[in-house]
Amino acid sequence: MSERKDRTKLGLSKYTADAAERAVEHSQPSLILTDNTNLLAAEKLSNGTRPVLTLDQIGARPLL
């Protein structure tokens, strides 16, 4: 059961990453805003062609 749960999580992670990548490619944003948790993924998506800002950098507080 645990193995199946891990495979499901990996599948969802891949689906989410693929969807995010498609969204960035099609929307052509001028920058990407993210939280620290997703910073590495955002930097990968930017391909060095778009600036990546974190919520901390702009002084925003996450919603509780």
mmCIF file as gemmi writes it, N, C-alpha and C atoms, coordinates in Angstrom:
data_model
loop_
_atom_site.group_PDB
_atom_site.id
_atom_site.type_symbol
_atom_site.label_atom_id
_atom_site.label_alt_id
_atom_site.label_comp_id
_atom_site.label_asym_id
_atom_site.label_entity_id
_atom_site.label_seq_id
_atom_site.pdbx_PDB_ins_code
_atom_site.Cartn_x
_atom_site.Cartn_y
_atom_site.Cartn_z
_atom_site.occupancy
_atom_site.B_iso_or_equiv
_atom_site.pdbx_formal_charge
_atom_site.auth_seq_id
_atom_site.auth_asym_id
_atom_site.pdbx_PDB_model_num
ATOM 1 N N . MET Axp A 1 ? 0.824 -1.198 0 1 0 ? 1 A 1
ATOM 2 C CA . MET Axp A 1 ? 0 0 0 1 0 ? 1 A 1
ATOM 3 C C . MET Axp A 1 ? 0.87 1.263 0 1 0 ? 1 A 1
ATOM 4 N N . SER Axp A 2 ? 1.923 1.243 0.825 1 0 ? 2 A 1
ATOM 5 C CA . SER Axp A 2 ? 2.806 2.404 0.903 1 0 ? 2 A 1
ATOM 6 C C . SER Axp A 2 ? 3.497 2.665 -0.43 1 0 ? 2 A 1
ATOM 7 N N . GLU Axp A 3 ? 3.915 1.594 -1.102 1 0 ? 3 A 1
ATOM 8 C CA . GLU Axp A 3 ? 4.577 1.739 -2.394 1 0 ? 3 A 1
ATOM 9 C C . GLU Axp A 3 ? 3.631 2.367 -3.416 1 0 ? 3 A 1
ATOM 10 N N . ARG Axp A 4 ? 2.399 1.933 -3.408 1 0 ? 4 A 1
ATOM 11 C CA . ARG Axp A 4 ? 1.403 2.484 -4.332 1 0 ? 4 A 1
ATOM 12 C C . ARG Axp A 4 ? 1.158 3.965 -4.049 1 0 ? 4 A 1
ATOM 13 N N . LYS Axp A 5 ? 1.12 4.316 -2.765 1 0 ? 5 A 1
ATOM 14 C CA . LYS Axp A 5 ? 0.909 5.706 -2.376 1 0 ? 5 A 1
ATOM 15 C C . LYS Axp A 5 ? 2.068 6.569 -2.88 1 0 ? 5 A 1
ATOM 16 N N . ASP Axp A 6 ? 3.308 6.07 -2.741 1 0 ? 6 A 1
ATOM 17 C CA . ASP Axp A 6 ? 4.468 6.82 -3.219 1 0 ? 6 A 1
ATOM 18 C C . ASP Axp A 6 ? 4.424 6.999 -4.726 1 0 ? 6 A 1
ATOM 19 N N . ARG Axp A 7 ? 4.023 5.954 -5.467 1 0 ? 7 A 1
ATOM 20 C CA . ARG Axp A 7 ? 3.922 6.067 -6.926 1 0 ? 7 A 1
ATOM 21 C C . ARG Axp A 7 ? 2.868 7.087 -7.307 1 0 ? 7 A 1
ATOM 22 N N . THR Axp A 8 ? 1.768 7.116 -6.574 1 0 ? 8 A 1
ATOM 23 C CA . THR Axp A 8 ? 0.711 8.086 -6.86 1 0 ? 8 A 1
ATOM 24 C C . THR Axp A 8 ? 1.215 9.502 -6.636 1 0 ? 8 A 1
ATOM 25 N N . LYS Axp A 9 ? 1.94 9.719 -5.539 1 0 ? 9 A 1
ATOM 26 C CA . LYS Axp A 9 ? 2.496 11.04 -5.264 1 0 ? 9 A 1
ATOM 27 C C . LYS Axp A 9 ? 3.458 11.458 -6.367 1 0 ? 9 A 1
ATOM 28 N N . LEU Axp A 10 ? 4.309 10.532 -6.806 1 0 ? 10 A 1
ATOM 29 C CA . LEU Axp A 10 ? 5.247 10.854 -7.88 1 0 ? 10 A 1
ATOM 30 C C . LEU Axp A 10 ? 4.499 11.185 -9.162 1 0 ? 10 A 1
ATOM 31 N N . GLY Axp A 11 ? 3.444 10.437 -9.449 1 0 ? 11 A 1
ATOM 32 C CA . GLY Axp A 11 ? 2.646 10.703 -10.635 1 0 ? 11 A 1
ATOM 33 C C . GLY Axp A 11 ? 2.001 12.073 -10.58 1 0 ? 11 A 1
ATOM 34 N N . LEU Axp A 12 ? 1.46 12.43 -9.433 1 0 ? 12 A 1
ATOM 35 C CA . LEU Axp A 12 ? 0.839 13.747 -9.285 1 0 ? 12 A 1
ATOM 36 C C . LEU Axp A 12 ? 1.885 14.847 -9.375 1 0 ? 12 A 1
ATOM 37 N N . SER Axp A 13 ? 3.056 14.621 -8.796 1 0 ? 13 A 1
ATOM 38 C CA . SER Axp A 13 ? 4.127 15.616 -8.872 1 0 ? 13 A 1
ATOM 39 C C . SER Axp A 13 ? 4.534 15.856 -10.315 1 0 ? 13 A 1
ATOM 40 N N . LYS Axp A 14 ? 4.657 14.777 -11.073 1 0 ? 14 A 1
ATOM 41 C CA . LYS Axp A 14 ? 5.032 14.914 -12.479 1 0 ? 14 A 1
ATOM 42 C C . LYS Axp A 14 ? 3.932 15.635 -13.251 1 0 ? 14 A 1
ATOM 43 N N . TYR Axp A 15 ? 2.678 15.3 -12.981 1 0 ? 15 A 1
ATOM 44 C CA . TYR Axp A 15 ? 1.564 15.96 -13.652 1 0 ? 15 A 1
ATOM 45 C C . TYR Axp A 15 ? 1.566 17.454 -13.336 1 0 ? 15 A 1
ATOM 46 N N . THR Axp A 16 ? 1.773 17.798 -12.076 1 0 ? 16 A 1
ATOM 47 C CA . THR Axp A 16 ? 1.797 19.199 -11.658 1 0 ? 16 A 1
ATOM 48 C C . THR Axp A 16 ? 2.953 19.938 -12.313 1 0 ? 16 A 1
ATOM 49 N N . ALA Axp A 17 ? 4.119 19.316 -12.331 1 0 ? 17 A 1
ATOM 50 C CA . ALA Axp A 17 ? 5.289 19.939 -12.955 1 0 ? 17 A 1
ATOM 51 C C . ALA Axp A 17 ? 5.056 20.138 -14.451 1 0 ? 17 A 1
ATOM 52 N N . ASP Axp A 18 ? 4.497 19.146 -15.117 1 0 ? 18 A 1
ATOM 53 C CA . ASP Axp A 18 ? 4.208 19.267 -16.553 1 0 ? 18 A 1
ATOM 54 C C . ASP Axp A 18 ? 3.208 20.386 -16.822 1 0 ? 18 A 1
ATOM 55 N N . ALA Axp A 19 ? 2.184 20.472 -15.996 1 0 ? 19 A 1
ATOM 56 C CA . ALA Axp A 19 ? 1.167 21.523 -16.171 1 0 ? 19 A 1
ATOM 57 C C . ALA Axp A 19 ? 1.778 22.903 -15.958 1 0 ? 19 A 1
ATOM 58 N N . ALA Axp A 20 ? 2.619 23.029 -14.963 1 0 ? 20 A 1
ATOM 59 C CA . ALA Axp A 20 ? 3.265 24.316 -14.696 1 0 ? 20 A 1
ATOM 60 C C . ALA Axp A 20 ? 4.176 24.708 -15.857 1 0 ? 20 A 1
ATOM 61 N N . GLU Axp A 21 ? 4.901 23.733 -16.384 1 0 ? 21 A 1
ATOM 62 C CA . GLU Axp A 21 ? 5.797 23.999 -17.508 1 0 ? 21 A 1
ATOM 63 C C . GLU Axp A 21 ? 5.011 24.464 -18.734 1 0 ? 21 A 1
ATOM 64 N N . ARG Axp A 22 ? 3.901 23.809 -19.025 1 0 ? 22 A 1
ATOM 65 C CA . ARG Axp A 22 ? 3.061 24.218 -20.156 1 0 ? 22 A 1
ATOM 66 C C . ARG Axp A 22 ? 2.498 25.623 -19.945 1 0 ? 22 A 1
ATOM 67 N N . ALA Axp A 23 ? 2.101 25.917 -18.721 1 0 ? 23 A 1
ATOM 68 C CA . ALA Axp A 23 ? 1.537 27.241 -18.43 1 0 ? 23 A 1
ATOM 69 C C . ALA Axp A 23 ? 2.573 28.334 -18.665 1 0 ? 23 A 1
ATOM 70 N N . VAL Axp A 24 ? 3.792 28.093 -18.24 1 0 ? 24 A 1
ATOM 71 C CA . VAL Axp A 24 ? 4.852 29.087 -18.439 1 0 ? 24 A 1
ATOM 72 C C . VAL Axp A 24 ? 5.157 29.25 -19.923 1 0 ? 24 A 1
ATOM 73 N N . GLU Axp A 25 ? 5.226 28.143 -20.641 1 0 ? 25 A 1
ATOM 74 C CA . GLU Axp A 25 ? 5.537 28.211 -22.072 1 0 ? 25 A 1
ATOM 75 C C . GLU Axp A 25 ? 4.46 28.964 -22.851 1 0 ? 25 A 1
ATOM 76 N N . HIS Axp A 26 ? 3.198 28.727 -22.542 1 0 ? 26 A 1
ATOM 77 C CA . HIS Axp A 26 ? 2.103 29.318 -23.313 1 0 ? 26 A 1
ATOM 78 C C . HIS Axp A 26 ? 1.764 30.742 -22.897 1 0 ? 26 A 1
ATOM 79 N N . SER Axp A 27 ? 1.97 31.066 -21.629 1 0 ? 27 A 1
ATOM 80 C CA . SER Axp A 27 ? 1.58 32.402 -21.183 1 0 ? 27 A 1
ATOM 81 C C . SER Axp A 27 ? 2.696 33.425 -21.361 1 0 ? 27 A 1
ATOM 82 N N . GLN Axp A 28 ? 3.925 32.976 -21.513 1 0 ? 28 A 1
ATOM 83 C CA . GLN Axp A 28 ? 5.087 33.845 -21.666 1 0 ? 28 A 1
ATOM 84 C C . GLN Axp A 28 ? 5.111 34.971 -20.632 1 0 ? 28 A 1
ATOM 85 N N . PRO Axp A 29 ? 5.136 34.612 -19.338 1 0 ? 29 A 1
ATOM 86 C CA . PRO Axp A 29 ? 5.149 35.643 -18.296 1 0 ? 29 A 1
ATOM 87 C C . PRO Axp A 29 ? 6.463 36.426 -18.311 1 0 ? 29 A 1
ATOM 88 N N . SER Axp A 30 ? 6.403 37.666 -17.869 1 0 ? 30 A 1
ATOM 89 C CA . SER Axp A 30 ? 7.619 38.474 -17.819 1 0 ? 30 A 1
ATOM 90 C C . SER Axp A 30 ? 8.448 38.155 -16.571 1 0 ? 30 A 1
ATOM 91 N N . LEU Axp A 31 ? 7.813 37.56 -15.567 1 0 ? 31 A 1
ATOM 92 C CA . LEU Axp A 31 ? 8.523 37.095 -14.384 1 0 ? 31 A 1
ATOM 93 C C . LEU Axp A 31 ? 7.728 35.979 -13.732 1 0 ? 31 A 1
ATOM 94 N N . ILE Axp A 32 ? 8.378 35.256 -12.836 1 0 ? 32 A 1
ATOM 95 C CA . ILE Axp A 32 ? 7.715 34.172 -12.112 1 0 ? 32 A 1
ATOM 96 C C . ILE Axp A 32 ? 7.799 34.497 -10.626 1 0 ? 32 A 1
ATOM 97 N N . LEU Axp A 33 ? 6.66 34.494 -9.971 1 0 ? 33 A 1
ATOM 98 C CA . LEU Axp A 33 ? 6.572 34.753 -8.539 1 0 ? 33 A 1
ATOM 99 C C . LEU Axp A 33 ? 6.281 33.432 -7.843 1 0 ? 33 A 1
ATOM 100 N N . THR Axp A 34 ? 7.058 33.119 -6.8 1 0 ? 34 A 1
ATOM 101 C CA . THR Axp A 34 ? 6.909 31.837 -6.12 1 0 ? 34 A 1
ATOM 102 C C . THR Axp A 34 ? 7.218 31.974 -4.634 1 0 ? 34 A 1
ATOM 103 N N . ASP Axp A 35 ? 6.943 30.909 -3.902 1 0 ? 35 A 1
ATOM 104 C CA . ASP Axp A 35 ? 7.354 30.865 -2.508 1 0 ? 35 A 1
ATOM 105 C C . ASP Axp A 35 ? 8.661 30.076 -2.436 1 0 ? 35 A 1
ATOM 106 N N . ASN Axp A 36 ? 9.293 30.06 -1.265 1 0 ? 36 A 1
ATOM 107 C CA . ASN Axp A 36 ? 10.572 29.374 -1.123 1 0 ? 36 A 1
ATOM 108 C C . ASN Axp A 36 ? 10.456 27.875 -1.343 1 0 ? 36 A 1
ATOM 109 N N . THR Axp A 37 ? 9.304 27.304 -1.046 1 0 ? 37 A 1
ATOM 110 C CA . THR Axp A 37 ? 9.104 25.872 -1.212 1 0 ? 37 A 1
ATOM 111 C C . THR Axp A 37 ? 9.24 25.466 -2.678 1 0 ? 37 A 1
ATOM 112 N N . ASN Axp A 38 ? 8.781 26.288 -3.578 1 0 ? 38 A 1
ATOM 113 C CA . ASN Axp A 38 ? 8.78 25.974 -5.011 1 0 ? 38 A 1
ATOM 114 C C . ASN Axp A 38 ? 9.845 26.721 -5.802 1 0 ? 38 A 1
ATOM 115 N N . LEU Axp A 39 ? 10.808 27.299 -5.105 1 0 ? 39 A 1
ATOM 116 C CA . LEU Axp A 39 ? 11.812 28.126 -5.766 1 0 ? 39 A 1
ATOM 117 C C . LEU Axp A 39 ? 12.626 27.352 -6.798 1 0 ? 39 A 1
ATOM 118 N N . LEU Axp A 40 ? 13.092 26.168 -6.459 1 0 ? 40 A 1
ATOM 119 C CA . LEU Axp A 40 ? 13.902 25.397 -7.405 1 0 ? 40 A 1
ATOM 120 C C . LEU Axp A 40 ? 13.115 25.058 -8.674 1 0 ? 40 A 1
ATOM 121 N N . ALA Axp A 41 ? 11.854 24.685 -8.5 1 0 ? 41 A 1
ATOM 122 C CA . ALA Axp A 41 ? 11.023 24.373 -9.665 1 0 ? 41 A 1
ATOM 123 C C . ALA Axp A 41 ? 10.813 25.625 -10.518 1 0 ? 41 A 1
ATOM 124 N N . ALA Axp A 42 ? 10.6 26.762 -9.879 1 0 ? 42 A 1
ATOM 125 C CA . ALA Axp A 42 ? 10.391 28.011 -10.614 1 0 ? 42 A 1
ATOM 126 C C . ALA Axp A 42 ? 11.642 28.405 -11.387 1 0 ? 42 A 1
ATOM 127 N N . GLU Axp A 43 ? 12.809 28.222 -10.774 1 0 ? 43 A 1
ATOM 128 C CA . GLU Axp A 43 ? 14.05 28.55 -11.465 1 0 ? 43 A 1
ATOM 129 C C . GLU Axp A 43 ? 14.254 27.636 -12.668 1 0 ? 43 A 1
ATOM 130 N N . LYS Axp A 44 ? 13.904 26.377 -12.517 1 0 ? 44 A 1
ATOM 131 C CA . LYS Axp A 44 ? 14.009 25.439 -13.641 1 0 ? 44 A 1
ATOM 132 C C . LYS Axp A 44 ? 13.056 25.853 -14.764 1 0 ? 44 A 1
ATOM 133 N N . LEU Axp A 45 ? 11.834 26.225 -14.406 1 0 ? 45 A 1
ATOM 134 C CA . LEU Axp A 45 ? 10.851 26.64 -15.409 1 0 ? 45 A 1
ATOM 135 C C . LEU Axp A 45 ? 11.266 27.917 -16.139 1 0 ? 45 A 1
ATOM 136 N N . SER Axp A 46 ? 11.958 28.787 -15.437 1 0 ? 46 A 1
ATOM 137 C CA . SER Axp A 46 ? 12.332 30.064 -16.057 1 0 ? 46 A 1
ATOM 138 C C . SER Axp A 46 ? 13.397 29.898 -17.128 1 0 ? 46 A 1
ATOM 139 N N . ASN Axp A 47 ? 14.137 28.799 -17.086 1 0 ? 47 A 1
ATOM 140 C CA . ASN Axp A 47 ? 15.216 28.547 -18.062 1 0 ? 47 A 1
ATOM 141 C C . ASN Axp A 47 ? 16.183 29.721 -18.164 1 0 ? 47 A 1
ATOM 142 N N . GLY Axp A 48 ? 16.273 30.505 -17.118 1 0 ? 48 A 1
ATOM 143 C CA . GLY Axp A 48 ? 17.176 31.651 -17.137 1 0 ? 48 A 1
ATOM 144 C C . GLY Axp A 48 ? 16.703 32.779 -18.032 1 0 ? 48 A 1
ATOM 145 N N . THR Axp A 49 ? 15.497 32.676 -18.57 1 0 ? 49 A 1
ATOM 146 C CA . THR Axp A 49 ? 14.999 33.706 -19.487 1 0 ? 49 A 1
ATOM 147 C C . THR Axp A 49 ? 14.035 34.676 -18.817 1 0 ? 49 A 1
ATOM 148 N N . ARG Axp A 50 ? 13.581 34.34 -17.617 1 0 ? 50 A 1
ATOM 149 C CA . ARG Axp A 50 ? 12.648 35.205 -16.887 1 0 ? 50 A 1
ATOM 150 C C . ARG Axp A 50 ? 13.143 35.362 -15.458 1 0 ? 50 A 1
ATOM 151 N N . PRO Axp A 51 ? 12.987 36.547 -14.881 1 0 ? 51 A 1
ATOM 152 C CA . PRO Axp A 51 ? 13.357 36.693 -13.477 1 0 ? 51 A 1
ATOM 153 C C . PRO Axp A 51 ? 12.416 35.896 -12.572 1 0 ? 51 A 1
ATOM 154 N N . VAL Axp A 52 ? 12.959 35.388 -11.49 1 0 ? 52 A 1
ATOM 155 C CA . VAL Axp A 52 ? 12.174 34.643 -10.499 1 0 ? 52 A 1
ATOM 156 C C . VAL Axp A 52 ? 12.261 35.412 -9.186 1 0 ? 52 A 1
ATOM 157 N N . LEU Axp A 53 ? 11.116 35.786 -8.651 1 0 ? 53 A 1
ATOM 158 C CA . LEU Axp A 53 ? 11.049 36.473 -7.363 1 0 ? 53 A 1
ATOM 159 C C . LEU Axp A 53 ? 10.319 35.597 -6.368 1 0 ? 53 A 1
ATOM 160 N N . THR Axp A 54 ? 10.772 35.658 -5.113 1 0 ? 54 A 1
ATOM 161 C CA . THR Axp A 54 ? 10.057 34.938 -4.059 1 0 ? 54 A 1
ATOM 162 C C . THR Axp A 54 ? 9.183 35.924 -3.294 1 0 ? 54 A 1
ATOM 163 N N . LEU Axp A 55 ? 8.216 35.383 -2.607 1 0 ? 55 A 1
ATOM 164 C CA . LEU Axp A 55 ? 7.337 36.227 -1.791 1 0 ? 55 A 1
ATOM 165 C C . LEU Axp A 55 ? 8.136 36.985 -0.748 1 0 ? 55 A 1
ATOM 166 N N . ASP Axp A 56 ? 9.183 36.356 -0.213 1 0 ? 56 A 1
ATOM 167 C CA . ASP Axp A 56 ? 10.036 37.036 0.772 1 0 ? 56 A 1
ATOM 168 C C . ASP Axp A 56 ? 10.741 38.261 0.162 1 0 ? 56 A 1
ATOM 169 N N . GLN Axp A 57 ? 11.161 38.145 -1.078 1 0 ? 57 A 1
ATOM 170 C CA . GLN Axp A 57 ? 11.857 39.235 -1.734 1 0 ? 57 A 1
ATOM 171 C C . GLN Axp A 57 ? 10.976 40.471 -1.912 1 0 ? 57 A 1
ATOM 172 N N . ILE Axp A 58 ? 9.703 40.26 -2.073 1 0 ? 58 A 1
ATOM 173 C CA . ILE Axp A 58 ? 8.805 41.41 -2.251 1 0 ? 58 A 1
ATOM 174 C C . ILE Axp A 58 ? 8.095 41.798 -0.958 1 0 ? 58 A 1
ATOM 175 N N . GLY Axp A 59 ? 8.434 41.088 0.121 1 0 ? 59 A 1
ATOM 176 C CA . GLY Axp A 59 ? 7.862 41.424 1.429 1 0 ? 59 A 1
ATOM 177 C C . GLY Axp A 59 ? 6.442 40.943 1.641 1 0 ? 59 A 1
ATOM 178 N N . ALA Axp A 60 ? 6.008 39.988 0.852 1 0 ? 60 A 1
ATOM 179 C CA . ALA Axp A 60 ? 4.638 39.465 1 1 0 ? 60 A 1
ATOM 180 C C . ALA Axp A 60 ? 4.618 38.38 2.057 1 0 ? 60 A 1
ATOM 181 N N . ARG Axp A 61 ? 3.507 38.3 2.754 1 0 ? 61 A 1
ATOM 182 C CA . ARG Axp A 61 ? 3.312 37.243 3.738 1 0 ? 61 A 1
ATOM 183 C C . ARG Axp A 61 ? 2.34 36.229 3.174 1 0 ? 61 A 1
ATOM 184 N N . PRO Axp A 62 ? 2.644 34.931 3.355 1 0 ? 62 A 1
ATOM 185 C CA . PRO Axp A 62 ? 1.723 33.906 2.843 1 0 ? 62 A 1
ATOM 186 C C . PRO Axp A 62 ? 0.39 33.953 3.582 1 0 ? 62 A 1
ATOM 187 N N . LEU Axp A 63 ? -0.661 33.563 2.901 1 0 ? 63 A 1
ATOM 188 C CA . LEU Axp A 63 ? -1.973 33.47 3.526 1 0 ? 63 A 1
ATOM 189 C C . LEU Axp A 63 ? -1.992 32.308 4.501 1 0 ? 63 A 1
ATOM 190 N N . LEU Axp A 64 ? -2.656 32.471 5.587 1 0 ? 64 A 1
ATOM 191 C CA . LEU Axp A 64 ? -2.727 31.39 6.574 1 0 ? 64 A 1
ATOM 192 C C . LEU Axp A 64 ? -3.925 30.525 6.363 1 0 ? 64 A 1
